[in-house]
Each structure stands twice: as C-alpha cells, then as structure tokens.
Amino acid sequence: MINLKAYYELCKPNVVLTMLVTALVGSLLASEVSNINFELILTSLIGIGLCACSAAAINQVIDRKIDANMSRTKGRPLPTGEIPIFNAILFSLFIGVSGFYLLLNYVNVLTAYLTIASLIGYAFVYTIYLKRATPQNIVIGGLAGAAPPLLGWTSISGSIHPNSLLLVLIIFAWTPPHFWALAVHRKDEYAQESIPMLPVTHGIKFTKLQIILYTIILFLVSLFPYLVMMSGTFYLISATVLGSIFLYLSIKFFNDASNALALPTFNFSIYYILLIFLALLVDHFLL
C-alpha cells in the first residue's frame, strides 16, 4: 500500500505552502481588481506547486545521507526508509513534468520556463553545488527560492514587471536572516557533515552580525513598494512594524550568549514573510 503521508512529507509541504502564498499574492497583485481570473490563478498555483514539490523531493533524494545524520531531518521519508529512493526519483520526475506541462499548456510559456529554472536552481545548483561549496550558499541560492511571487505575477500578465521584481527582492533579502538563524541552532550538525554554512566557517558571532545587517537591508527593501507607489499607507505601517520587530529580535539574538533565541528568530521570520505579503494584498484590494 502506498504511504501517502510519506510522499506528502517528501514534498516539504510547509515550505511549499509558504511559497504558494507569495505566488498567490503575486498573481492577485498582477490582476485587475474587477477582473480576477480565479481559474487561471488556481491552475498556475497547482503547476507552480507541483514543480516546487518536485524540487523539494529531489533535494531530499540528494541530501538523504546528510538528512539521516541530522536531528531535524532524520525523520524524513528517505532516511527512515518509508519511500525507496527509486520511487522518490520517479515521483519527483512525474510531478515536476506534470507541473511544467500544466504551466506550459494552460498558463503561459514564460511562467513555465521560469518555474523550471527555479526548480533547477534549487534542486540541482543549490543542493548539489552551492550548499557544499560556499558559506554564501544561502545568499546565492536564495534567488531560486525568491521566484514564486514573480511566477504568480507572470502567470497573469505574461511578462516581467518591475513591481514583480520588488517582491522577489523582498524574499531574496529575507532568506539569509531567516535561514542563518536556523543554521546557528544547527551549527554542530552542519559542521559534522562538513557543510560550509556561515556559522561553521565564520563563527556564530559573525553570523549573528550578518543577520542584523541583512535584516536592515530587508527593512529598507520592504519599503520599496511604498516608495514606488505600488502600495499605500497601510502597507508602509505594516512593513515598518514587522521590520522593526524582526530587527529587534535580531539584535537581541546577537546579544544572546546562549543562542536560545535562534529558533524564535527563525520562527518569527516565517510569520514575517507571510504577514508582509498579506499586508500587500490587503493594501491593494481593501484600501
């Protein structure tokens, strides 16, 4: 009997759901308020979601040995043997091809190819090369993970608009402080597996400083939608409040010798990205 729960976990559903929320916001921001094509949006989200799940599954196939030795990931379907490796590969290929087919035939060519480029960037370029090659892996590889709002936007417009790139920039700036907080928490495990995450190569104190610096960059970048008149006062207030809280947590984390604030900082960063995109949506449609 097929273990559906294991295949569901192979897709990293929480990560994919966050990506799809940002893609949904991108598609809605690209839509005319009086003429929203919900069928097209749903189709594009399914296609983007399938490709994102494929990338997540490929990532787990490649990292299965590392995952088996890390407490955060040792319960995943491949290390536990719930899914055979061959089956995981077939599954990832099937859903990836299905997602690409859906986007190519029922959305548009641009979105289909951008989505595949994002899949390749995360599943192969980041996972196989960048993750093991440089402590800047998260910064460089973050571009693939920042693509969903752009994909949502192009699914509606069929073109790349400067405003859609601002959404990408927000996620791109958010990724380092988000992930480095977790990397501090898991420093010893990354060191054990010889993965050159920033806390391993440059130390925890330096990583904490980088988290503060990138949080400042994120704070400034998050104001761009208001500065270019893409959004209004509600978004400006929301971005300022959320950015201030994130920066406050980052500074507290910097001064936390026990590193107990690593996970709270990481967890807040997830709420941050969801709430700031929700603020964009509320500002666009309700105010």
C-alpha positions in Angstrom: 0.0 0.0 0.0 1.3 3.5 -0.9 2.2 5.6 2.1 0.6 8.8 1.0 1.7 10.7 4.2 5.3 9.9 3.4 5.0 11.2 -0.2 3.3 14.3 1.2 6.3 14.9 3.6 8.7 14.3 0.7 7.2 17.5 -0.8 8.2 19.7 2.2 4.6 20.9 2.4 5.2 23.8 4.9 7.9 25.3 2.7 5.9 24.8 -0.5 2.8 26.3 1.2 4.7 29.5 2.1 6.0 29.7 -1.5 2.5 29.3 -2.8 1.2 32.1 -0.6 3.7 34.5 -2.1 2.9 33.2 -5.6 -0.8 33.8 -4.9 -0.1 37.4 -3.8 2.0 38.0 -6.9 -0.9 36.7 -9.1 -3.5 38.8 -7.3 -1.4 42.0 -7.4 -1.0 41.5 -11.2 -4.7 41.1 -11.6 -7.3 43.8 -12.2 -9.4 44.2 -9.1 -12.6 44.0 -11.1 -11.5 41.1 -13.3 -9.7 38.4 -11.4 -9.3 35.1 -13.3 -9.5 32.6 -10.4 -9.4 29.6 -12.7 -6.1 30.8 -14.2 -4.7 31.6 -10.7 -5.7 28.1 -9.4 -4.1 26.4 -12.4 -0.9 28.4 -12.1 -0.7 27.6 -8.4 -1.2 23.9 -9.0 1.6 23.9 -11.7 4.0 26.0 -9.5 3.2 23.9 -6.5 3.9 20.6 -8.3 7.2 21.9 -9.6 8.1 23.2 -6.1 7.2 19.7 -4.6 9.4 18.1 -7.3 12.3 20.3 -6.3 11.8 19.5 -2.6 11.7 15.8 -3.4 14.9 16.0 -5.5 16.6 17.9 -2.7 15.7 15.1 -0.2 17.0 12.4 -2.6 20.3 14.2 -3.0 20.6 15.0 0.7 19.3 11.7 2.1 22.6 10.7 3.7 23.1 14.1 5.3 19.5 14.1 6.5 19.9 10.8 8.2 22.6 12.3 10.5 20.8 15.5 11.5 18.1 15.6 14.2 15.9 18.0 12.3 15.7 15.8 9.2 16.4 12.2 10.2 12.7 11.5 10.4 12.2 12.3 6.7 10.8 9.5 4.5 14.1 8.6 2.8 16.3 8.3 5.9 13.6 6.2 7.6 13.2 4.0 4.5 9.5 4.8 4.2 10.0 5.5 0.5 12.5 3.7 -1.7 15.0 6.0 -3.4 13.9 4.9 -6.9 10.3 5.6 -6.1 11.2 9.0 -4.8 13.0 9.8 -8.0 10.1 8.7 -10.2 7.7 10.6 -8.0 9.8 13.8 -8.3 10.1 13.5 -12.1 6.4 12.8 -12.5 5.1 15.7 -10.5 7.8 18.0 -12.0 6.9 17.1 -15.6 3.2 17.4 -14.7 3.6 20.8 -13.3 5.6 22.0 -16.3 3.1 20.6 -18.7 0.2 22.3 -16.9 2.0 25.7 -16.9 3.2 25.4 -20.5 -0.2 24.4 -21.9 -2.7 26.2 -19.6 -0.9 29.2 -18.2 1.9 30.6 -20.4 5.4 29.8 -21.7 7.2 32.4 -19.6 5.9 31.1 -16.3 6.6 27.5 -17.3 10.2 28.2 -18.1 10.8 30.5 -15.2 9.4 27.8 -12.9 11.6 25.1 -14.3 14.6 27.4 -14.0 13.7 27.9 -10.3 13.4 24.1 -9.9 16.8 23.5 -11.4 18.3 26.4 -9.4 17.2 24.9 -6.1 17.2 21.2 -6.7 20.5 21.0 -8.5 22.6 24.2 -8.5 22.0 24.9 -4.8 21.6 21.4 -3.4 24.5 19.7 -5.4 26.9 22.6 -5.7 26.3 25.8 -3.7 25.3 24.1 -0.4 28.6 22.3 -0.3 30.8 25.0 -2.0 30.5 28.3 -0.2 29.2 29.8 3.1 27.3 32.2 0.8 25.2 29.3 -0.4 22.0 30.7 1.1 22.6 34.2 -0.3 23.3 33.0 -3.9 20.9 30.1 -3.9 18.2 32.2 -2.3 17.3 33.6 -5.8 15.6 30.3 -6.7 13.5 30.4 -3.6 12.6 34.0 -4.2 10.9 33.3 -7.5 7.3 32.4 -6.5 5.8 35.9 -6.4 7.4 36.6 -9.8 5.9 33.3 -11.1 2.5 34.3 -9.8 2.7 37.7 -11.5 3.8 36.3 -14.9 1.1 33.7 -14.8 -1.4 36.5 -15.1 0.5 39.2 -17.1 2.7 37.0 -19.2 5.5 39.5 -18.7 8.1 40.5 -16.1 7.0 43.8 -14.4 9.4 45.8 -12.3 7.0 45.6 -9.4 7.1 41.8 -9.5 10.9 42.0 -9.1 10.4 44.0 -5.9 8.6 41.1 -4.5 11.5 38.8 -5.5 13.9 41.3 -3.9 12.0 41.2 -0.6 12.2 37.4 -0.4 15.8 37.4 -1.6 16.8 39.8 1.3 14.7 37.8 3.8 16.3 34.4 3.1 19.7 34.9 4.7 18.5 36.1 8.1 15.7 33.6 8.0 17.9 30.6 7.3 21.1 31.7 9.2 19.1 31.8 12.5 18.3 28.1 11.9 21.9 27.4 10.9 23.1 28.8 14.2 20.8 26.5 16.0 22.1 23.5 13.9 25.7 24.6 13.7 27.2 21.4 15.2 25.2 19.2 12.9 26.3 21.1 9.8 29.9 21.0 11.0 29.6 17.3 11.5 28.5 16.9 7.8 31.2 19.3 6.6 28.6 21.7 5.1 30.1 25.2 5.0 27.2 27.1 6.5 28.2 30.5 7.7 28.2 29.7 11.4 30.5 26.8 10.7 33.0 28.7 8.6 32.9 32.2 10.2 31.6 31.5 13.7 28.3 32.3 15.4 29.1 35.9 16.4 29.9 36.8 12.8 26.7 35.1 11.6 24.6 37.0 14.1 26.1 40.2 12.8 25.3 39.3 9.2 21.7 38.5 10.4 21.4 42.1 11.7 22.9 43.6 8.5 20.6 41.6 6.3 17.6 42.4 8.4 18.4 46.1 8.0 18.7 45.5 4.2 15.4 43.7 4.3 13.8 46.5 6.3 14.9 49.0 3.6 13.9 46.8 0.7 10.5 46.2 2.2 9.8 50.0 1.9 10.3 50.0 -1.9 6.7 49.0 -2.8 5.5 52.2 -0.9 8.3 54.4 -2.4 7.3 53.4 -6.0 3.6 53.8 -5.2 2.9 50.1 -5.6 1.2 50.2 -2.2 -0.1 52.7 0.3 0.0 53.7 3.9 -1.3 50.5 5.4 1.5 48.6 3.8 4.0 51.1 4.9 2.9 50.9 8.5 2.8 47.1 8.4 6.3 46.8 6.8 7.7 49.3 9.4 6.2 47.4 12.3 7.2 43.9 11.1 10.7 45.1 10.1 11.2 46.7 13.5 10.2 43.6 15.3 12.5 41.5 13.1 15.4 43.9 13.7 14.7 44.0 17.4 14.8 40.2 17.6 18.0 40.1 15.5 19.7 42.5 17.9 18.5 40.5 20.9 19.8 37.4 19.3 23.2 39.0 18.7 23.5 39.7 22.4 22.2 36.2 23.4 25.2 34.3 24.5 23.2 31.1 24.9 21.8 31.2 21.4 18.4 30.4 22.8 16.8 33.0 20.5 17.9 31.2 17.4 14.6 29.3 16.9 12.3 32.1 18.0 14.1 34.4 15.5 13.7 31.7 12.8 10.1 31.1 13.6 9.2 34.9 13.6 10.9 35.2 10.2 8.3 32.8 8.8 5.4 34.9 10.2 7.2 38.0 8.9 7.2 36.9 5.2 3.6 35.7 5.3 2.3 38.8 7.1 4.2 41.3 4.9 2.8 39.7 1.7 -0.7 39.7 3.3 -0.2 43.4 4.0 0.5 44.0 0.4 -2.7 42.2 -0.5 -4.9 44.0 2.0 -3.5 47.3 0.9 -4.1 46.6 -2.7 -7.7 45.3 -2.5 -9.2 46.7 0.6 -7.8 50.2 1.0 
